[in-house]
């Protein structure tokens, strides 16, 4: 009988060794993942909670009829677009990268939809605002929460003229004047500038450089009411593309709201397998 009991005990101990279980030792604690790099920029909700599809961000995205974006890659150690000393201000429509990322930019500032502020707070999708003083002066405060969320503030002139029709000095007044106003209102002079209508000449580059601008930013795609307008014949997004949208309301969007237009734009980006990165991290 004693031999039988001893044999059974030996067999049980062997089985426990094989399965890696012991009665005395609790399971090892899970290894914590390394903390992500800190940034003041908004991040897609999937990154915020650490796991795409986690309940909190999934619910936020579902509210706007979207699915969570994949987290963008870490910003490059060296920005691929840099203004070198003594050289003209670079003009870019896309950013050199092989990552499946695009950059969202929104112009002017005429429409001031409170729902859009809420949307961006909940989704945490980064974008850059190219603001025109004549469009935002009726309510500068509207843009302050967006600035506080970490979205970029950039220059789109004082009065939105076609700069190619202006003298070099008049161009400089439009650009430098808006640099100063945005610094006064939101705390920092912009580094990026977009000429209205995408129209510029060498005088524009010279004026922008003298005003402290590091890059002139154009675009590859523009968001219309329901679809994107592409510059390339393949009608597709490419890695590093800059996407243009506008602060517009129902009167310009055939009854659709700013939030509906934005949700559609984000859906079009997502359908092509891209995620959204922060422009200021690359230029």
C-alpha positions as CSV (number, residue, x, y, z in Angstrom):
1,X,0.0,0.0,0.0
2,X,2.8,2.4,1.0
3,X,4.6,1.6,-2.3
4,X,1.4,2.4,-4.3
5,X,1.0,5.8,-2.5
6,X,4.7,6.7,-3.1
7,X,4.4,5.7,-6.8
8,X,1.3,7.9,-7.3
9,X,3.1,10.9,-5.6
10,X,6.1,10.5,-7.8
11,X,3.9,10.4,-10.9
12,X,2.0,13.5,-9.8
13,X,5.2,15.4,-9.2
14,X,6.5,14.4,-12.7
15,X,3.2,15.6,-14.3
16,X,3.5,19.0,-12.6
17,X,7.0,19.4,-13.8
18,X,6.0,18.7,-17.4
19,X,3.1,21.2,-17.4
20,X,5.2,23.9,-15.7
21,X,2.7,24.2,-12.7
22,X,3.6,24.0,-9.0
23,X,1.3,24.3,-6.1
24,X,3.7,26.4,-4.2
25,X,4.6,29.1,-6.9
26,X,2.0,31.6,-8.2
27,X,2.1,32.4,-11.9
28,X,4.7,35.0,-12.9
29,X,3.5,38.6,-13.2
30,X,3.2,39.8,-16.7
31,X,6.1,41.8,-18.0
32,X,5.1,45.4,-18.5
33,X,5.6,46.9,-22.0
34,X,8.0,49.7,-22.2
35,X,6.4,53.1,-21.9
36,X,5.8,54.9,-25.2
37,X,7.7,58.1,-25.9
38,X,5.9,61.1,-24.5
39,X,4.5,63.7,-26.9
40,X,2.2,66.7,-26.6
41,X,0.6,65.7,-29.9
42,X,-2.7,64.0,-30.0
43,X,-2.5,60.3,-30.8
44,X,-5.1,58.0,-32.4
45,X,-7.3,56.5,-29.7
46,X,-6.0,53.0,-30.4
47,X,-2.6,54.1,-29.3
48,X,-4.0,56.0,-26.3
49,X,-5.3,52.9,-24.6
50,X,-2.5,50.7,-25.9
51,X,-4.6,48.2,-27.8
52,X,-6.5,48.7,-31.0
53,X,-10.2,47.9,-30.4
54,X,-10.1,48.4,-26.6
55,X,-13.6,49.3,-25.4
56,X,-13.0,53.0,-24.6
57,X,-11.6,54.1,-28.0
58,X,-13.8,51.6,-29.9
59,X,-16.8,53.3,-28.4
60,X,-15.6,56.8,-29.2
61,X,-14.9,55.8,-32.8
62,X,-18.2,54.0,-33.1
63,X,-20.0,57.2,-32.0
64,X,-18.7,58.8,-35.2
65,X,-19.3,55.8,-37.4
66,X,-15.6,54.8,-37.6
67,X,-13.2,52.1,-36.5
68,X,-10.0,52.9,-34.5
69,X,-7.0,53.8,-36.5
70,X,-3.7,51.9,-36.1
71,X,-1.2,53.8,-34.1
72,X,1.3,55.7,-36.3
73,X,4.9,54.7,-36.3
74,X,7.3,56.6,-34.0
75,X,8.4,59.9,-35.5
76,X,11.8,59.8,-37.3
77,X,14.8,60.7,-35.3
78,X,15.7,63.1,-38.1
79,X,13.0,65.0,-39.9
80,X,12.9,64.2,-43.6
81,X,12.0,67.9,-44.5
82,X,14.3,70.5,-43.1
83,X,15.1,74.1,-44.1
84,X,18.8,74.2,-44.4
85,X,20.7,77.4,-43.6
86,X,21.0,79.7,-46.6
87,X,18.7,77.7,-48.8
88,X,15.1,78.7,-49.9
89,X,12.2,77.6,-47.9
90,X,11.3,74.0,-49.0
91,X,7.9,73.5,-50.8
92,X,6.3,70.1,-50.1
93,X,3.1,68.3,-51.2
94,X,4.1,65.0,-49.5
95,X,6.6,63.8,-47.0
96,X,9.4,61.3,-48.0
97,X,8.5,58.1,-46.2
98,X,7.7,54.4,-46.9
99,X,5.3,54.2,-44.0
100,X,1.6,53.9,-44.7
101,X,0.8,57.3,-43.2
102,X,-0.8,60.5,-44.4
103,X,-1.1,64.0,-42.9
104,X,-4.4,65.8,-42.4
105,X,-4.5,69.6,-42.8
106,X,-7.6,71.8,-42.5
107,X,-7.7,75.3,-43.9
108,X,-9.2,78.8,-43.4
109,X,-11.3,78.6,-40.2
110,X,-14.7,80.0,-41.4
111,X,-16.8,77.2,-40.0
112,X,-16.7,76.9,-36.2
113,X,-18.7,73.8,-35.4
114,X,-18.5,72.9,-31.7
115,X,-19.1,69.3,-32.6
116,X,-15.8,69.2,-34.4
117,X,-13.9,70.2,-31.3
118,X,-15.6,67.3,-29.4
119,X,-14.9,64.9,-32.3
120,X,-11.2,65.7,-32.3
121,X,-11.0,65.4,-28.5
122,X,-12.6,61.9,-28.6
123,X,-10.8,60.5,-31.7
124,X,-7.4,62.1,-31.0
125,X,-6.5,62.1,-34.7
126,X,-3.7,64.7,-35.3
127,X,-4.2,67.5,-37.8
128,X,-2.7,70.9,-38.6
129,X,-4.8,74.0,-38.9
130,X,-3.8,76.5,-41.6
131,X,-5.7,79.6,-40.3
132,X,-6.6,82.8,-42.1
133,X,-7.2,85.8,-39.9
134,X,-10.1,87.2,-41.8
135,X,-11.9,83.8,-41.3
136,X,-11.1,83.3,-37.6
137,X,-11.3,86.8,-36.2
138,X,-15.0,86.6,-35.4
139,X,-14.2,83.9,-32.8
140,X,-10.5,83.3,-32.1
141,X,-11.5,81.4,-28.9
142,X,-13.1,78.6,-30.9
143,X,-9.6,77.3,-31.9
144,X,-8.1,77.4,-28.4
145,X,-9.4,74.0,-27.3
146,X,-8.0,72.5,-30.6
147,X,-4.6,74.1,-29.8
148,X,-4.8,72.7,-26.3
149,X,-5.5,69.2,-27.7
150,X,-2.1,69.4,-29.4
151,X,-3.1,70.1,-33.0
152,X,-0.7,72.2,-35.0
153,X,-1.3,75.9,-35.8
154,X,0.0,77.1,-39.2
155,X,-0.2,80.3,-41.3
156,X,-2.6,80.8,-44.2
157,X,-2.2,84.6,-44.5
158,X,-4.2,87.5,-43.1
159,X,-6.8,87.9,-45.9
160,X,-6.5,84.9,-48.2
161,X,-5.3,86.6,-51.4
162,X,-3.8,85.1,-54.5
163,X,-0.2,85.9,-53.5
164,X,1.1,85.8,-57.1
165,X,-0.9,89.0,-57.8
166,X,0.8,90.9,-54.9
167,X,4.2,92.7,-54.7
168,X,6.9,91.1,-52.7
169,X,6.3,93.6,-49.8
170,X,2.6,93.0,-49.9
171,X,3.2,89.2,-49.7
172,X,5.5,89.8,-46.7
173,X,2.8,91.8,-44.9
174,X,0.2,89.0,-45.5
175,X,2.6,86.3,-44.2
176,X,4.4,88.1,-41.4
177,X,1.2,89.8,-40.2
178,X,-0.4,86.4,-39.7
179,X,2.6,85.0,-38.0
180,X,2.4,87.8,-35.4
181,X,-1.4,87.4,-34.9
182,X,-1.3,83.7,-34.4
183,X,1.6,84.0,-32.0
184,X,-0.4,86.5,-30.0
185,X,-3.5,84.4,-29.9
186,X,-2.1,80.9,-29.5
187,X,1.3,81.4,-28.0
188,X,3.7,80.2,-30.7
189,X,4.7,81.6,-34.1
190,X,3.9,79.0,-36.8
191,X,6.7,77.2,-38.6
192,X,4.5,76.1,-41.6
193,X,2.8,78.2,-44.2
194,X,0.3,77.4,-47.0
195,X,-0.4,79.9,-49.7
196,X,-4.1,80.4,-50.5
197,X,-5.2,78.4,-53.6
198,X,-1.7,76.8,-53.6
199,X,-0.5,79.8,-55.6
200,X,3.1,81.0,-54.9
201,X,6.2,82.3,-56.6
202,X,9.8,82.9,-55.6
203,X,8.8,86.1,-53.9
204,X,6.5,84.0,-51.7
205,X,9.4,81.8,-50.7
206,X,11.6,84.8,-49.9
207,X,8.8,86.5,-47.9
208,X,8.0,83.3,-46.0
209,X,11.6,82.8,-45.1
210,X,12.0,86.3,-43.8
211,X,8.9,85.8,-41.6
212,X,10.4,82.7,-39.9
213,X,8.6,80.0,-41.9
214,X,10.4,76.6,-42.2
215,X,8.3,75.1,-45.0
216,X,5.6,75.9,-47.5
217,X,3.0,73.1,-47.4
218,X,0.8,72.2,-50.4
219,X,-1.1,69.0,-50.8
220,X,-1.7,65.8,-52.8
221,X,-5.4,65.2,-52.1
222,X,-8.3,67.4,-51.2
223,X,-11.4,66.3,-49.4
224,X,-14.6,67.3,-51.1
225,X,-18.1,66.7,-49.8
226,X,-18.1,62.9,-50.0
227,X,-14.9,61.9,-51.9
228,X,-11.3,62.9,-52.3
229,X,-9.9,64.7,-55.3
230,X,-6.6,63.3,-56.3
231,X,-3.7,64.8,-58.2
232,X,-2.2,61.5,-59.4
233,X,-3.8,59.5,-62.2
234,X,-4.1,56.3,-60.1
235,X,-6.5,58.1,-57.7
236,X,-4.9,56.5,-54.6
237,X,-3.2,57.7,-51.4
238,X,0.5,57.2,-51.3
239,X,2.8,57.1,-48.2
240,X,3.5,60.6,-46.9
241,X,0.7,62.3,-48.7
242,X,-0.7,65.6,-47.4
243,X,-4.5,65.8,-47.4
244,X,-6.3,69.1,-47.6
245,X,-9.7,69.8,-46.1
246,X,-11.5,73.0,-45.0
247,X,-13.4,74.3,-42.0
248,X,-16.8,74.2,-43.8
249,X,-20.4,74.0,-42.8
250,X,-23.7,72.8,-44.3
251,X,-24.1,75.7,-46.7
252,X,-20.9,74.7,-48.5
253,X,-21.2,70.9,-48.0
254,X,-24.7,70.5,-49.4
255,X,-26.3,70.1,-46.0
256,X,-23.6,67.9,-44.5
257,X,-21.8,69.0,-41.3
258,X,-18.1,69.5,-40.6
259,X,-18.1,66.4,-38.5
260,X,-19.8,64.3,-41.3
261,X,-17.3,65.5,-43.8
262,X,-14.4,64.7,-41.4
263,X,-15.7,61.3,-40.7
264,X,-16.0,60.5,-44.4
265,X,-12.4,61.8,-45.0
266,X,-11.1,59.6,-42.2
267,X,-13.0,56.6,-43.5
268,X,-11.5,57.1,-47.0
269,X,-8.0,57.2,-45.5
270,X,-8.7,54.0,-43.5
271,X,-10.2,52.2,-46.4
272,X,-6.9,52.4,-48.2
273,X,-5.0,51.0,-45.3
274,X,-3.4,54.2,-44.0
275,X,-3.2,55.8,-40.6
276,X,-2.7,59.5,-39.7
277,X,0.5,61.0,-38.4
278,X,1.4,64.4,-37.1
279,X,2.9,66.7,-39.8
280,X,5.1,68.7,-37.4
281,X,6.9,65.5,-36.5
282,X,8.2,65.2,-40.1
283,X,8.8,68.8,-41.2
